[in-house]
Amino acid sequence: MTTSDRAALAVAAGYVLIAAPYAWMRDNSEFLMYVAVLVVIGAGVLALHRRVGLHPGAVWGLVAWGAMHLGGGLLRLADLGLADGGDEVLYGLWLVPGLLRYDQLVHALGFGLCTWLCWQGLRARLADPRPSFGLLLLCALGGMGLGAANEIVEFMAVLALPETGVGGYENTAWDLVFNFIGASVAGVAIGWRSKTARPSSAD
């Protein structure tokens, strides 16, 4: 592991060790479950990184995404001085009123990152590292598939726990829309990058 990798792992471990007892003190069973899921995902990413050597930007992007996810469900707007009382959490914050919530931004960023991870994993097995339209479409679909898996985890939380902050059908549908937006933007960005960089350095 590089120095950057060790630092990223330390930061991720640090906020998980903070978030778990915080969720427990808040009696937030939903996010205790998500902390456990995040640890499992982290182990999978670490295994992938050892096999293909992920870009440092992807590693740190995932660390930031994990922090955004945990903060989104555990930090209350009132505690952040963004609302007058109530239990609404950061995920409910409107960044652009009527257009974009914090939750939707996290979905777009996160599953855009997942699309990039899919590309890095696939590229490691290609003789020609240049992305074609078909390969980028496959990676974007992979990112959206991981987003759908996330919705399954949230559905399991709804079934297993008496109360969650998951939201209803409309919320799930918007999550999928922003997963699509993030994955599509990532696919376009990878393709554009490949045209402006040497084939050996395209990410």
The 8 nearest C-alpha neighbors of each residue, nearest first, counted from 0:
[[1, 4, 5, 2, 3, 49, 48, 52],
 [0, 2, 4, 3, 5, 6, 55, 7],
 [1, 3, 5, 4, 6, 0, 7, 8],
 [2, 4, 6, 1, 5, 7, 55, 0],
 [5, 3, 1, 7, 6, 2, 0, 8],
 [4, 6, 8, 2, 7, 3, 9, 1],
 [5, 7, 9, 3, 4, 8, 2, 10],
 [8, 6, 4, 10, 9, 5, 3, 11],
 [9, 7, 5, 11, 6, 10, 12, 4],
 [8, 10, 6, 12, 7, 11, 13, 5],
 [9, 11, 13, 7, 8, 12, 6, 14],
 [12, 10, 8, 13, 14, 9, 62, 7],
 [13, 11, 9, 15, 10, 14, 8, 16],
 [14, 12, 10, 16, 11, 15, 9, 17],
 [13, 15, 17, 16, 11, 12, 18, 10],
 [14, 16, 18, 12, 17, 13, 19, 11],
 [17, 15, 13, 14, 19, 18, 12, 20],
 [18, 16, 14, 15, 19, 20, 21, 13],
 [17, 19, 15, 21, 16, 20, 14, 22],
 [18, 20, 22, 21, 16, 17, 15, 31],
 [21, 19, 23, 22, 18, 24, 17, 16],
 [20, 22, 18, 24, 23, 19, 25, 17],
 [23, 21, 27, 25, 19, 20, 24, 18],
 [22, 24, 20, 26, 25, 21, 27, 19],
 [25, 23, 21, 26, 22, 20, 27, 19],
 [24, 26, 22, 27, 23, 21, 73, 20],
 [27, 25, 23, 24, 28, 22, 21, 31],
 [26, 28, 22, 25, 29, 30, 23, 31],
 [29, 27, 31, 30, 26, 32, 23, 22],
 [30, 28, 32, 27, 31, 163, 156, 33],
 [29, 31, 33, 32, 28, 27, 34, 22],
 [30, 32, 28, 34, 33, 29, 22, 19],
 [31, 33, 30, 35, 29, 34, 28, 36],
 [34, 32, 30, 36, 35, 31, 37, 29],
 [35, 33, 37, 31, 36, 32, 30, 38],
 [34, 36, 38, 32, 33, 37, 39, 31],
 [37, 35, 33, 39, 34, 38, 40, 32],
 [36, 38, 34, 40, 35, 39, 33, 41],
 [37, 39, 41, 35, 36, 40, 42, 34],
 [40, 38, 36, 42, 41, 37, 43, 35],
 [41, 39, 37, 43, 42, 38, 36, 44],
 [42, 40, 38, 44, 43, 39, 37, 45],
 [41, 43, 45, 39, 40, 44, 46, 38],
 [44, 42, 40, 46, 41, 45, 47, 39],
 [43, 45, 47, 41, 46, 42, 48, 40],
 [44, 46, 48, 42, 43, 47, 41, 49],
 [45, 47, 43, 49, 44, 48, 42, 50],
 [48, 46, 44, 50, 45, 49, 51, 43],
 [47, 49, 52, 45, 53, 51, 50, 46],
 [48, 50, 46, 47, 52, 51, 45, 53],
 [51, 49, 47, 48, 52, 46, 120, 53],
 [50, 52, 48, 49, 53, 123, 47, 120],
 [53, 51, 48, 49, 50, 54, 47, 119],
 [52, 54, 48, 51, 55, 57, 119, 58],
 [53, 55, 57, 56, 58, 52, 202, 119],
 [56, 54, 58, 57, 59, 53, 3, 4],
 [57, 55, 59, 54, 58, 60, 53, 61],
 [56, 58, 60, 54, 55, 59, 61, 53],
 [59, 57, 55, 61, 60, 56, 62, 54],
 [58, 60, 62, 56, 61, 57, 63, 55],
 [61, 59, 57, 63, 58, 62, 56, 64],
 [60, 62, 64, 58, 59, 63, 65, 57],
 [61, 63, 59, 65, 60, 64, 11, 58],
 [62, 64, 60, 66, 61, 65, 67, 59],
 [65, 63, 61, 67, 66, 62, 60, 109],
 [66, 64, 68, 62, 67, 63, 61, 69],
 [65, 67, 63, 69, 64, 68, 70, 62],
 [68, 66, 64, 70, 65, 69, 71, 63],
 [69, 67, 71, 65, 66, 70, 64, 72],
 [68, 70, 66, 71, 72, 67, 73, 65],
 [69, 71, 67, 73, 74, 72, 68, 66],
 [72, 70, 90, 89, 68, 69, 67, 73],
 [71, 73, 70, 69, 88, 90, 74, 89],
 [72, 74, 70, 71, 69, 75, 88, 22],
 [75, 73, 70, 88, 89, 72, 71, 76],
 [76, 74, 88, 78, 77, 87, 89, 86],
 [75, 77, 81, 79, 88, 82, 78, 89],
 [76, 78, 82, 80, 84, 79, 75, 81],
 [77, 79, 75, 76, 80, 74, 81, 82],
 [80, 78, 76, 77, 81, 75, 74, 82],
 [79, 81, 77, 78, 82, 76, 83, 75],
 [82, 80, 76, 79, 77, 83, 78, 92],
 [83, 81, 77, 76, 80, 84, 85, 79],
 [84, 82, 77, 85, 81, 80, 76, 78],
 [85, 83, 77, 82, 86, 76, 78, 87],
 [84, 86, 87, 77, 83, 82, 76, 75],
 [85, 87, 75, 88, 84, 77, 76, 78],
 [88, 86, 75, 85, 76, 91, 89, 77],
 [89, 87, 75, 76, 90, 74, 91, 72],
 [88, 90, 71, 91, 92, 76, 74, 75],
 [91, 89, 71, 102, 101, 88, 92, 72],
 [90, 92, 89, 88, 93, 100, 87, 101],
 [93, 91, 89, 101, 100, 90, 94, 88],
 [94, 92, 100, 96, 95, 99, 101, 91],
 [93, 95, 100, 99, 101, 92, 96, 98],
 [94, 96, 99, 98, 93, 97, 100, 92],
 [97, 95, 93, 98, 94, 99, 100, 92],
 [96, 98, 95, 99, 93, 100, 94, 92],
 [99, 97, 95, 96, 100, 93, 94, 103],
 [100, 98, 95, 94, 93, 97, 103, 96],
 [99, 101, 93, 103, 94, 102, 92, 91],
 [100, 102, 104, 90, 103, 92, 94, 93],
 [103, 101, 90, 105, 100, 104, 106, 91],
 [104, 102, 106, 100, 105, 101, 177, 174],
 [103, 105, 101, 107, 106, 102, 108, 100],
 [106, 104, 102, 108, 103, 107, 109, 101],
 [105, 107, 103, 109, 104, 178, 108, 177],
 [108, 106, 181, 177, 178, 104, 105, 109],
 [109, 107, 111, 105, 106, 110, 181, 104],
 [110, 108, 112, 106, 111, 107, 105, 64],
 [111, 109, 113, 112, 142, 178, 107, 108],
 [110, 112, 181, 182, 185, 114, 108, 113],
 [113, 111, 115, 110, 109, 114, 108, 116],
 [112, 114, 110, 116, 142, 115, 111, 117],
 [115, 113, 142, 117, 111, 139, 138, 112],
 [114, 116, 112, 118, 113, 117, 119, 185],
 [117, 115, 113, 119, 118, 114, 120, 112],
 [118, 116, 114, 120, 138, 115, 119, 121],
 [117, 119, 115, 121, 116, 120, 138, 122],
 [120, 118, 116, 122, 121, 117, 115, 123],
 [119, 121, 117, 118, 123, 122, 116, 51],
 [122, 120, 118, 123, 119, 124, 117, 125],
 [121, 123, 125, 119, 124, 128, 120, 118],
 [122, 124, 121, 120, 125, 51, 119, 128],
 [123, 125, 122, 121, 126, 120, 128, 51],
 [126, 124, 122, 127, 123, 128, 121, 129],
 [125, 127, 128, 124, 122, 123, 129, 121],
 [126, 128, 125, 129, 122, 130, 198, 124],
 [129, 127, 122, 125, 126, 130, 198, 199],
 [128, 130, 127, 198, 193, 131, 201, 122],
 [131, 129, 134, 135, 190, 128, 132, 193],
 [130, 132, 134, 133, 135, 129, 190, 136],
 [131, 133, 135, 134, 136, 130, 190, 137],
 [132, 134, 136, 131, 135, 137, 130, 138],
 [135, 133, 137, 131, 136, 132, 130, 138],
 [134, 136, 138, 132, 137, 133, 186, 139],
 [137, 135, 133, 139, 134, 138, 132, 140],
 [136, 138, 134, 140, 135, 139, 141, 133],
 [139, 137, 141, 135, 114, 117, 140, 136],
 [140, 138, 182, 142, 136, 114, 141, 137],
 [139, 141, 143, 137, 138, 142, 144, 136],
 [142, 140, 138, 144, 139, 143, 137, 145],
 [143, 141, 114, 113, 139, 145, 144, 140],
 [142, 144, 146, 140, 145, 141, 178, 179],
 [145, 143, 141, 147, 146, 142, 140, 148],
 [146, 144, 148, 142, 147, 143, 141, 149],
 [145, 147, 143, 149, 144, 148, 178, 110],
 [146, 148, 144, 150, 149, 145, 143, 151],
 [149, 147, 145, 151, 146, 150, 144, 152],
 [148, 150, 146, 152, 147, 151, 145, 153],
 [149, 151, 153, 147, 148, 152, 154, 146],
 [152, 150, 154, 148, 149, 153, 155, 147],
 [153, 151, 155, 149, 150, 154, 156, 148],
 [152, 154, 150, 156, 151, 155, 149, 157],
 [155, 153, 151, 157, 156, 152, 150, 158],
 [156, 154, 152, 158, 157, 153, 159, 151],
 [155, 157, 153, 159, 154, 158, 160, 152],
 [156, 158, 154, 155, 160, 159, 163, 153],
 [159, 157, 155, 156, 160, 154, 161, 153],
 [160, 158, 156, 157, 155, 161, 154, 162],
 [159, 161, 162, 157, 156, 158, 163, 29],
 [162, 160, 159, 163, 157, 158, 156, 28],
 [161, 163, 160, 157, 164, 29, 156, 28],
 [164, 162, 165, 29, 157, 160, 161, 156],
 [163, 165, 166, 162, 72, 29, 157, 88],
 [166, 164, 163, 153, 167, 157, 170, 154],
 [167, 165, 170, 164, 168, 171, 163, 169],
 [166, 168, 170, 169, 171, 165, 172, 164],
 [167, 169, 171, 170, 172, 166, 173, 165],
 [168, 170, 172, 171, 167, 173, 166, 174],
 [169, 171, 173, 167, 172, 168, 166, 174],
 [172, 170, 174, 168, 169, 173, 175, 167],
 [171, 173, 169, 175, 174, 170, 168, 176],
 [174, 172, 176, 170, 175, 171, 177, 169],
 [175, 173, 171, 177, 172, 176, 178, 170],
 [176, 174, 178, 172, 173, 177, 179, 171],
 [175, 177, 173, 179, 178, 174, 172, 180],
 [178, 176, 180, 107, 179, 174, 175, 106],
 [177, 179, 175, 107, 181, 176, 180, 106],
 [180, 178, 176, 182, 177, 181, 183, 143],
 [179, 181, 177, 183, 178, 182, 107, 184],
 [182, 180, 107, 111, 178, 184, 183, 179],
 [181, 183, 111, 139, 185, 179, 180, 184],
 [184, 182, 186, 180, 185, 181, 179, 139],
 [183, 185, 187, 181, 186, 182, 188, 180],
 [186, 184, 188, 111, 182, 183, 187, 189],
 [187, 185, 183, 189, 188, 184, 135, 139],
 [186, 188, 190, 184, 185, 189, 191, 183],
 [189, 187, 185, 191, 190, 186, 192, 184],
 [190, 188, 192, 186, 191, 187, 185, 193],
 [189, 191, 187, 193, 188, 192, 186, 130],
 [192, 190, 188, 194, 193, 189, 187, 195],
 [193, 191, 189, 195, 194, 190, 188, 196],
 [192, 194, 201, 190, 191, 196, 195, 189],
 [195, 193, 191, 192, 196, 190, 197, 201],
 [194, 196, 192, 193, 191, 197, 201, 198],
 [197, 195, 193, 201, 194, 192, 200, 198],
 [196, 198, 200, 199, 201, 195, 193, 194],
 [199, 197, 201, 200, 129, 196, 128, 193],
 [200, 198, 197, 201, 128, 196, 202, 129],
 [199, 201, 197, 198, 202, 196, 193, 128],
 [202, 200, 193, 198, 196, 199, 197, 192],
 [201, 200, 189, 192, 119, 193, 54, 118]]
